Amino acid sequence: MLQRFLTWIRGVFTKMLHINDAKRSLKVDVAISTEMQAAIDQWAMMFIDRAPWLDDTTQSLGLPAAIAGEIARLTTVELESSITGSARADYLQGEYERVLNELRSQVETAAAGGGLVFKPYVDGERIAVDCVPAWRFLPTAFNSRGEVTGAVFVEQVTKGKTYYTRMEHHQLTDDGYNIRNLAYSSLSQGTLGNPCSLAAVDEWADLEPELTIRYKDGTAPEGVLFAYFRLPFSNTVDPESPLGVSVYSRAVGLIREADRQYSRILWEYEGSELAIDASQGALQVSGPDGRPATLPPRSKRLFRELAIDQGQSGDLYKVFNPAIRDTSLFNGLDKLLKRIEFNCNLAYGTLSDPQAVDKTAEEIRSSKQRSYSAVCDVQRALQSALEHLIWVMDFYASLYKLAPMGEYEVSFSWGDGVLQDTDKEYMRRKELVDSGYLSPEKLLAWYFGISEDEAKAFMPAASPPLFGEE
């Protein structure tokens, strides 16, 4: 228990050091409250199964990662996105494809921490994208619309026994877009240490200590050169903060109780395990050579040598086989899981036992609709962030002349698999076609995602009438 608690405190303390270091070394104010930072750190520790309440007697169900993973799956499961329209678009598509390939895992991280930053940078002839989780991102300024206009990104690497920390400050102003890089070295992970050259770390050697970016006419870019993906849920930790909150932010207490209830179940099974209590000396036997023999390892678990009073019966053994109270314990856990599902915008049966969902068909439909609505909101927020990411990539492609100038178009298709069972919906529509209430081309157009004219081209030609009948 102590080790887990110290690990959690160390994570919070290190992040608070980064905040103070950013204020001191970069001379900027970090726009995040103590309560909000503590919440982000707790969500992060829960995500990696190091919640502060876990110890030797309280085991984890792994709910935070499961919840974040399910939201990420529902959000991205049917996503199709592409950039088309020109040679510039083809170049951007190649770089964008790398982001899409890792998008589900990144959305999972964002769901856990309440947000994530896509930070593009030029790497030779290509544009790479660094995905920065909420716990490595310190906002410094917001505009009146709640959009981030300044931020500090913290990166730390270890070389031998030396810890190198880099702070990268982005700030959008009317005069231009300013980027500053400061590097520090320390023999302790928890301290910033002394300033050092960026060249001390090979990966940072080509970075400029300070850079101001403007258009040719001297004006500043229209937006920040990173994309902030914010989870679209109300911030109940710090209502004044524009930062996003974790998908399980409203279920922290319930998750703690679920872990404790799960641990009670494990203890119930362990405590009621079959055993045979034997009187002292009853298990002492001799081998063929006359020496004392030991029980096999599996038998040691079954037999327990105790000081048993034989009484009048003279029994040397007593069987320990109590009844297991698992039904009531599992029922209690299932009710907790249902509350967690509700608070995390998941459909009933996602975490709880789907066979034990005592709901009407309309209530089940309503829970799926609630999940569908929440996922649609996440998809809209993600699409907005990806569109801004593509804009930044296009900006860098022009600034560093990485590809020919040209217009581009971005398409997104999210699908509807969150709410709808495609197989069941297909059978329902096919019955309408068989009954003559729906045309076959409409069914094909829906099923393949094409126009009705294209669907007609898929349909077989009508067979000629038999015997010349009309």
C-alpha positions in Angstrom: 0.0 0.0 0.0 2.8 2.4 1.0 4.6 1.9 -2.3 1.5 2.6 -4.4 0.7 5.7 -2.4 4.3 7.0 -2.7 4.2 6.3 -6.5 1.0 8.4 -6.8 2.3 11.2 -4.7 5.5 11.2 -6.7 3.5 11.6 -9.9 1.6 14.6 -8.5 4.7 16.2 -7.0 6.7 15.8 -10.2 3.9 17.5 -12.2 3.6 20.3 -9.7 7.4 20.8 -10.0 6.9 21.1 -13.8 4.3 23.8 -13.2 6.6 25.7 -10.8 9.6 25.2 -13.1 7.6 26.5 -16.1 6.7 29.6 -14.1 10.3 30.2 -13.0 12.3 29.3 -16.1 9.9 30.5 -18.9 8.4 33.4 -16.8 4.9 32.4 -17.8 1.7 31.7 -15.8 0.3 28.2 -16.0 -3.5 28.5 -16.5 -4.5 25.4 -14.5 -5.7 25.2 -10.9 -4.3 22.9 -8.2 -7.6 21.0 -8.1 -7.6 20.4 -11.8 -4.0 19.3 -11.9 -4.6 16.9 -9.0 -7.6 15.4 -10.8 -5.6 14.9 -14.0 -2.9 13.2 -12.1 -5.4 10.9 -10.3 -7.1 10.0 -13.7 -3.7 9.1 -15.1 -2.8 6.9 -12.1 -6.1 5.2 -12.3 -5.6 4.6 -16.1 -2.3 2.7 -15.5 -3.8 0.7 -12.5 -2.1 2.7 -9.8 -5.1 4.3 -8.1 -4.3 5.6 -4.6 -6.8 3.2 -2.9 -5.2 0.0 -4.3 -3.1 -2.0 -1.8 -2.5 -5.6 -0.7 -6.1 -6.1 0.2 -7.8 -4.1 -2.6 -7.3 -5.3 -6.1 -8.1 -3.5 -9.3 -10.9 -4.4 -11.7 -9.1 -2.4 -14.4 -12.2 -0.3 -15.0 -10.6 3.0 -16.0 -8.6 1.5 -18.9 -11.7 -0.5 -19.9 -13.9 2.5 -19.9 -11.5 4.7 -21.8 -10.8 1.8 -24.3 -14.5 1.3 -24.9 -15.2 5.0 -25.6 -12.2 5.0 -28.0 -13.4 1.9 -29.7 -16.9 3.3 -30.2 -15.5 6.6 -31.4 -13.1 5.3 -34.0 -14.5 1.9 -35.0 -15.9 3.0 -38.3 -13.9 6.1 -38.9 -12.8 6.7 -42.5 -11.0 10.0 -43.3 -8.9 11.1 -46.2 -7.4 14.2 -47.8 -7.8 14.7 -51.5 -7.7 17.3 -54.3 -4.1 18.0 -55.3 -0.4 17.0 -55.0 -0.3 18.9 -51.7 -3.3 16.8 -50.6 -1.5 13.6 -51.5 1.5 14.6 -49.4 -0.6 15.5 -46.4 -2.5 12.2 -46.8 0.7 10.3 -46.4 1.5 12.1 -43.2 -2.1 12.0 -42.0 -2.3 8.3 -42.5 0.3 7.7 -39.8 -1.9 9.6 -37.3 -5.0 7.6 -38.3 -3.1 4.3 -37.8 -2.5 5.1 -34.1 -5.6 7.1 -33.5 -7.6 4.6 -31.5 -4.9 4.2 -28.8 -4.4 8.0 -28.7 -8.1 8.6 -28.3 -8.0 6.1 -25.4 -5.3 8.2 -23.7 -7.3 11.3 -24.3 -10.4 9.7 -22.9 -8.5 8.9 -19.7 -6.9 12.3 -19.2 -9.7 14.6 -20.6 -7.8 15.6 -23.7 -4.7 15.3 -25.9 -2.6 17.5 -28.0 -1.6 16.7 -31.6 1.7 18.6 -32.1 3.2 18.4 -35.6 6.8 19.1 -36.3 9.1 18.9 -39.3 11.4 15.9 -39.4 13.5 16.1 -42.6 11.2 15.9 -45.6 8.2 14.7 -43.6 5.9 16.0 -40.9 5.7 13.9 -37.7 3.1 14.3 -35.1 3.8 14.1 -31.4 0.7 13.1 -29.3 0.9 14.8 -25.9 -1.3 13.5 -23.1 -3.0 15.8 -20.6 -0.4 15.1 -17.9 2.5 16.4 -20.1 0.6 19.5 -21.3 0.5 22.8 -19.3 -1.8 25.5 -20.8 -0.7 29.0 -20.3 -3.3 31.1 -22.1 -6.9 30.9 -23.5 -8.9 33.2 -25.6 -12.4 34.4 -25.0 -13.8 31.3 -26.7 -12.0 29.0 -24.4 -9.4 27.9 -27.0 -5.8 27.3 -26.0 -3.5 30.1 -27.3 -0.4 29.2 -25.3 1.0 26.1 -23.8 4.2 24.4 -22.3 5.1 20.9 -23.4 7.3 19.0 -21.0 9.6 16.2 -22.2 12.2 14.3 -20.2 14.8 11.7 -21.3 17.4 9.8 -19.4 21.0 9.4 -20.5 23.0 7.3 -18.1 22.4 8.7 -14.6 21.4 12.2 -15.9 17.9 13.4 -16.4 17.4 15.9 -19.2 14.2 18.0 -19.3 13.0 20.1 -22.2 10.3 22.8 -21.9 8.8 23.9 -25.2 6.6 27.0 -24.9 4.2 28.0 -27.7 2.5 31.4 -27.6 0.2 33.0 -30.2 0.3 36.8 -30.2 -0.7 39.6 -32.6 2.9 39.9 -33.6 3.5 36.3 -34.5 3.8 32.8 -33.2 6.6 32.3 -30.7 8.3 29.0 -29.8 10.9 28.7 -27.1 12.9 25.7 -26.2 14.8 25.4 -22.9 16.8 22.4 -21.7 18.0 21.4 -18.2 20.0 18.6 -16.8 19.8 17.0 -13.3 20.9 14.0 -11.4 17.5 13.7 -9.8 14.3 13.0 -11.7 12.3 15.2 -9.4 14.3 18.4 -9.9 14.8 20.6 -13.0 18.5 21.1 -12.4 20.7 23.5 -14.3 20.3 24.9 -17.8 22.2 23.0 -20.5 22.5 23.1 -24.3 19.8 21.5 -26.5 22.7 19.7 -28.2 23.2 17.7 -25.0 20.5 15.4 -26.3 20.8 14.2 -29.9 17.1 14.3 -30.5 17.0 18.0 -29.5 20.2 19.1 -31.3 18.4 20.6 -34.3 15.8 22.6 -32.3 16.0 26.4 -32.3 16.2 27.9 -28.8 13.7 30.6 -30.0 11.7 31.0 -33.1 9.0 33.5 -34.2 6.8 32.5 -37.2 4.9 35.0 -39.3 3.4 35.2 -42.8 5.3 37.1 -45.4 3.2 40.2 -44.7 4.3 40.1 -41.1 1.0 38.8 -39.7 0.6 36.0 -37.2 -0.9 32.6 -38.1 -4.6 32.3 -37.6 -4.3 29.7 -34.9 -1.9 27.8 -32.7 0.5 25.3 -34.4 -0.9 22.3 -32.4 -4.4 20.8 -32.1 -6.0 20.3 -28.7 -8.5 17.5 -28.6 -10.8 18.2 -25.6 -13.3 15.7 -24.3 -16.8 17.4 -24.7 -18.0 16.9 -21.1 -18.7 19.6 -18.5 -15.9 20.2 -16.2 -17.2 19.5 -12.7 -13.7 19.6 -11.1 -13.0 23.2 -12.0 -16.1 24.8 -13.8 -14.0 27.8 -14.7 -11.4 25.8 -16.6 -11.7 25.3 -20.3 -9.8 22.0 -20.0 -11.5 18.7 -20.6 -12.3 16.0 -18.1 -11.8 12.2 -18.1 -14.7 10.0 -19.3 -14.7 8.5 -15.9 -14.4 11.8 -13.9 -17.9 11.4 -12.5 -17.4 7.8 -11.5 -14.1 7.9 -9.5 -15.8 7.1 -6.2 -17.9 4.4 -7.8 -14.8 2.8 -9.3 -13.1 2.8 -5.9 -16.1 1.0 -4.4 -16.2 -1.5 -7.3 -12.6 -2.3 -6.7 -13.3 -2.9 -3.0 -16.4 -5.0 -3.8 -14.4 -7.1 -6.3 -11.7 -7.6 -3.6 -14.4 -8.8 -1.2 -15.4 -11.4 -3.8 -11.8 -12.6 -4.2 -11.4 -12.8 -0.4 -14.7 -14.8 -0.2 -13.3 -17.4 -2.6 -10.0 -17.5 -0.9 -11.4 -17.6 2.6 -13.9 -20.4 1.8 -11.3 -22.6 0.0 -11.6 -26.3 0.8 -9.2 -27.4 3.4 -8.6 -30.3 5.8 -7.6 -29.3 9.3 -5.4 -32.1 10.8 -4.4 -32.7 14.4 -0.7 -32.2 15.2 1.3 -35.3 14.3 -1.5 -36.7 12.0 0.4 -35.6 8.9 3.8 -36.9 10.1 4.6 -40.0 8.0 7.7 -41.9 7.2 9.1 -42.7 3.8 10.4 -46.1 2.7 13.8 -45.3 4.2 12.3 -44.5 7.5 12.9 -40.8 7.3 10.1 -38.2 7.7 8.3 -37.6 4.4 6.9 -34.3 3.3 3.6 -33.6 1.7 3.5 -32.8 -2.0 3.1 -29.0 -2.7 -0.6 -29.4 -3.8 -1.3 -31.4 -0.6 0.2 -28.6 1.5 -2.5 -26.3 0.3 -5.2 -28.8 1.2 -4.0 -29.9 4.6 -3.5 -27.6 7.6 -1.8 -28.9 10.7 -3.6 -27.4 13.8 -3.9 -28.0 17.5 -7.3 -29.8 17.3 -8.9 -31.2 20.4 -9.9 -34.8 19.4 -12.7 -34.9 21.9 -14.7 -38.1 22.4 -14.9 -38.8 18.6 -11.1 -39.1 18.3 -11.2 -37.6 14.9 -7.8 -36.5 13.7 -9.2 -34.5 10.7 -11.9 -31.9 10.2 -13.1 -30.7 6.8 -13.3 -27.0 6.3 -15.8 -26.3 3.5 -18.0 -23.3 4.2 -20.7 -22.1 1.8 -19.7 -19.3 -0.6 -21.7 -16.1 -0.4 -20.8 -15.1 -3.9 -24.3 -14.4 -5.2 -25.1 -11.5 -3.0 -21.6 -10.1 -3.5 -21.8 -10.3 -7.3 -25.2 -8.7 -7.2 -23.7 -5.8 -5.3 -20.9 -5.5 -7.8 -23.2 -5.6 -10.7 -25.3 -2.7 -9.3 -22.1 -0.7 -8.9 -21.1 -1.4 -12.5 -24.5 -0.2 -13.7 -24.0 3.1 -11.9 -20.6 3.4 -13.4 -22.0 2.7 -16.9 -24.6 5.5 -16.4 -22.0 8.0 -15.1 -19.6 7.2 -17.9 -22.2 7.3 -20.8 -21.9 3.6 -21.5 -24.8 1.4 -22.4 -26.1 -1.0 -19.8 -24.3 -4.4 -20.2 -21.0 -2.9 -21.3 -19.4 -3.6 -18.0 -22.2 -5.2 -16.0 -23.7 -8.6 -16.7 -25.8 -8.2 -19.9 -28.0 -11.1 -18.8 -28.8 -9.3 -15.6 -30.0 -6.0 -17.1 -33.5 -5.8 -15.6 -34.7 -3.1 -18.0 -37.5 -2.7 -20.4 -36.7 -2.6 -24.1 -37.3 1.2 -24.2 -34.9 1.7 -21.2 -32.2 -0.4 -23.0 -32.7 1.6 -26.1 -32.5 4.8 -24.1 -29.1 3.7 -22.6 -27.8 2.9 -26.0 -29.0 6.3 -27.2 -27.2 8.0 -24.3 -24.0 6.2 -25.3 -24.6 7.1 -28.9 -25.1 10.8 -28.2 -22.0 11.0 -26.0 -19.9 9.2 -28.7 -21.2 11.5 -31.4 -20.1 14.5 -29.3 -16.6 12.9 -28.9 -16.5 12.4 -32.6 -17.3 16.0 -33.4 -14.6 17.2 -31.0 -12.1 14.8 -32.5 -13.0 15.8 -36.0 -12.5 19.5 -35.1 -9.0 18.7 -33.7 -8.1 16.6 -36.7 -9.1 19.4 -39.1 -7.0 21.8 -37.2 -4.1 19.3 -37.2 -4.3 19.1 -41.0 -4.3 22.9 -41.2 -1.1 23.0 -39.1 0.5 20.3 -41.3 -0.5 22.3 -44.4 1.0 25.4 -42.8 4.3 23.6 -42.2 4.3 22.2 -45.7 4.1 25.7 -47.1 6.6 27.2 -44.6 9.3 24.6 -45.3 8.3 24.0 -49.0 7.8 20.3 -48.4 5.2 19.9 -51.2 3.7 21.9 -54.1 1.0 24.4 -53.3 -2.5 23.3 -53.8 -6.0 23.1 -52.4 -7.2 20.1 -50.4 -10.5 18.6 -49.1 -10.9 16.5 -46.0 -13.6 13.9 -45.7 -14.9 12.2 -42.6 -17.2 9.2 -42.3 -18.0 8.0 -38.8 -20.6 5.3 -39.5 -23.5 4.4 -37.3 -22.5 1.2 -35.7 -22.7 2.6 -32.2 -26.4 2.6 -32.1 -27.4 0.2 -34.8 -26.9 -3.5 -35.3 -26.1 -3.6 -39.0 -27.1 -7.3 -39.5 -30.4 -6.8 -37.8 -31.1 -3.6 -39.7 -30.2 -5.3 -43.0 -32.7 -8.1 -42.3 -35.4 -5.5 -41.4 -34.9 -3.6 -44.7 -34.7 -6.8 -46.7 -38.1 -7.8 -45.4 -39.4 -4.5 -46.6 -37.9 -5.2 -50.1 -39.4 -8.7 -50.1 -42.8 -7.2 -49.2 -42.6 -4.6 -51.9 -42.5 -1.6 -49.6 -38.8 -0.7 -50.4 -36.9 -0.7 -53.7 -33.9 -3.0 -53.9 -31.6 -0.1 -55.0 -32.3 1.8 -51.8 -31.3 -1.3 -49.8 -28.0 -1.6 -51.8 -27.3 2.1 -51.5 -27.7 2.0 -47.8 -25.7 -1.3 -47.3 -22.7 -0.3 -49.5 -22.8 3.5 -48.8 -23.3 4.4 -52.5 -25.8 6.5 -54.5 -29.0 4.9 -55.8 -27.8 5.4 -59.4 -24.6 3.4 -58.5 -26.8 0.8 -56.8 -28.9 0.3 -59.9 -25.7 -0.5 -61.9 -25.0 -3.3 -59.4 -28.4 -4.9 -59.9 -28.8 -7.8 -62.4 -30.7 -7.2 -65.6 -34.3 -8.2 -65.6 -34.9 -11.7 -67.1 -37.0 -11.9 -70.3 -40.5 -13.3 -69.8 -41.1 -17.0 -70.4 -43.0 -18.1 -73.6 -43.1 -14.5 -74.8 -45.5 -13.4 -72.1 -45.8 -9.8 -71.4 
